[in-house]
């Protein structure tokens, strides 16, 4: 298995090389030369595997330059009951009316990002040791990626983390999770701006090839293919537990900001998983929903990006969207390159002529949710079913209801535990969300963070001063 860039300017590379690269050198994103296909017979043979064993089977299709025995060791180190609070790793939780919650928040930071990040922590350390080198992770977070990355990489040999977050745009719990880490290899930079500003700084520095090479920059944002491939696993896992027949279709509803989570569902579907629909749910920052409704992709400016009660989706430039567009235009890298050049010049591009393919070929439909919708959905699910969900998951439940079909299970991807967004939970049900016992004193811990203006040169200077080579 080798990987090429969505923009066509990268020689085909094995997994371990793109793992350490992050953004491709031509500014594009790594994609497999061709996707592996999974037969119905193979699906049937996977039904009784543990999560770690399933991860080995799925990931070995994408990772052919790491021996299977070593890969299995890495997946078992990432996915076990010492790391995750559920023996199942990802439990399925039935809701009413044929809807099921995929429990992706059993990890150390209570968010779905742990699912990929715990594997990343293991595979980074393995590859770096094999190459006898170091890496400095540069990332941006809207809330959950940062803590998941930092908890997975803290204390890891040969790895430092520089994580940008938008000042004042995360929940108190999210800030406490990240900023309370005191490890020497963890650096939190709080940038006066929105998530898209942080993401833009990361892209500028990652595109400076001389700087990137000199300071060994890598990425853990979902631009890193390892994140996408690790998330593909739980789509197979959930389907295997929600079905009894090997050709049975399900639909997935996915809260989406940066398009990485639902892209993994698109990859799983393209590999042969029987998926009827991929239901994309956005909040008021509905650039992606607008695209799937109109065919026009028009990211908004920082000033136009709303601060909402589902803050991890307060994103207007979806980094992973380029990978889907690459498939949408028939994997024509020159077309993708032209579209992103047009985006740079004009602030938008129009693919409305391909709109029939969105659902007919790729299964995508979309919808959006508001603050009032979130509150009502949280309240209704809690009162009727005794299940408390976070605001992002509520967005997905709300939109999923529009697309439920008789006989097709609707699987909703949980984003995080409600404890991370207690103010909104209090507003919805009149009481705060319960906090897991081991995290009750989190807000009282000292915090280590550097606040700075939104300026790429300030971030560059900080890295130069604190980097390990």
C-alpha positions, 0 to 999 in steps of 0.5 A: 500500500502506497500513498499519493497526494490529492494534488498530484505533486508527491511520489508514492510513499509507504505508510511510515513516510506519510505518518511523519509528513502530515501535510504533503509537500505540495500542500495536498493530503495523502490518499491510498493509491487504491482502496482495499476492498473487504468481501462479505466473507471477510466481514463475516470472519471478523464478527467475533474479533475483539476491538484490538484484533479488528483494528489489526485486521483493518489497519494492516490493509493500509499499513504494509510496511509494519509487520503484522505481529508488530502492528498487533502489539501496537493495537493491543497497547492502544485498545485495552481496558487499562486505557479505555473504561469499557471492556468493549472499548466501543459499546453500542447503546440503544436509543428509541426508534431504531437509533443506536449510539456508538460509544466513542467516549470511553477513552482517557479524555472522554472524546472520540478523538481518543480512538485514533490518537491512542493508536497514533501515540503507539505507532509514532513511537514505534516508527521514530525508534525504527528510524532513530529520529524525533518529531515535533507535532504541530497541531490545532484544536477546537477542543478535543483533538488537543487533549486526546493528542496530548494524553496519547503523546505525553512523555513519549520518547522523541516526541514534542507537541505544540498545540494551538487552540482558540483563546476563549473558544473552548469549554472550561473542561476542555481547557482544564484537560489540556492546560493542566498537563505539566509534561515537558514535551507538551506545549499549549499555545492559546491563540487570540482568534478562532480555530480556523486561524489556528489551523491556517497557522499550522498549514503555513508552517507545514508548507514551509518545507525548509522550516518543516524539515529543519525542525522535524514537524509532523501532524496529528490533526486529521490531515494525518492519514493514520488518524483517518485509517484508525477511525475507519475501524470503529465503523466496521466495529459498529456495523458488525455489532448492529447487524446479523446479516453480512449484506445488511445496510445501516446508516451513520449520523456524524457530527462534523466540523473538520470532516475527518470523522465522516470521511472515515465513514466514507472510506469504510463505505468505499471499501465495501461496508454496507452503508446506506447513508452518511448523515452529516450534521453541522451546527450553525457553522454549516459550510459543509451542510451548505455544500451537500445541499447546493454543491457550492463550497464557500468557507467563512471568515473568522468574523463570520464563524459563530461561537456555539454550544457545540464548539468542537464544530465551530469550523468553517474550513474543513481540512479533510474535505479535500480528500472527499473532493478528490474522490468526487472528481474521479481522483483527478489530482489536477482538478483538485489542485485547480479547485483549491487554487480557485478557493484561494483566489475567489473564496469558493468553488462550485461543484453543483454539476456533480450534486447528483453523485453526493447521495446516489454514489457516495451516500451523503446527506446533510442537515444542521442544528441550532442551540435551541435544537441541541437543548431540546434534543438533550432534554428529550433523550434524557427524559424519555430514555435516561441517556445524557448526550453531549451537544455535538452528539445532540446535533447528530441525533437531531439531524439523524431523525430526518433521515431514518428509514424503516428497516435501516438501523441508524447509528449515531457517532457519540462525540464526547461525554456530557461532562465536557460541556456542563454549562449547556447540559445545565441549561438543557436539563437543569442540572450539571453533567456528572463528572467521572470520579478521577476527573473531579479535581481537574478544574483546580489543577495548575494550568500551563499555557502560553497566550499569544496574538494570532501571528504565524511568526510568534508561533514560529519563534516559540517552536524554535525556542522550545523544539527538540531535534 
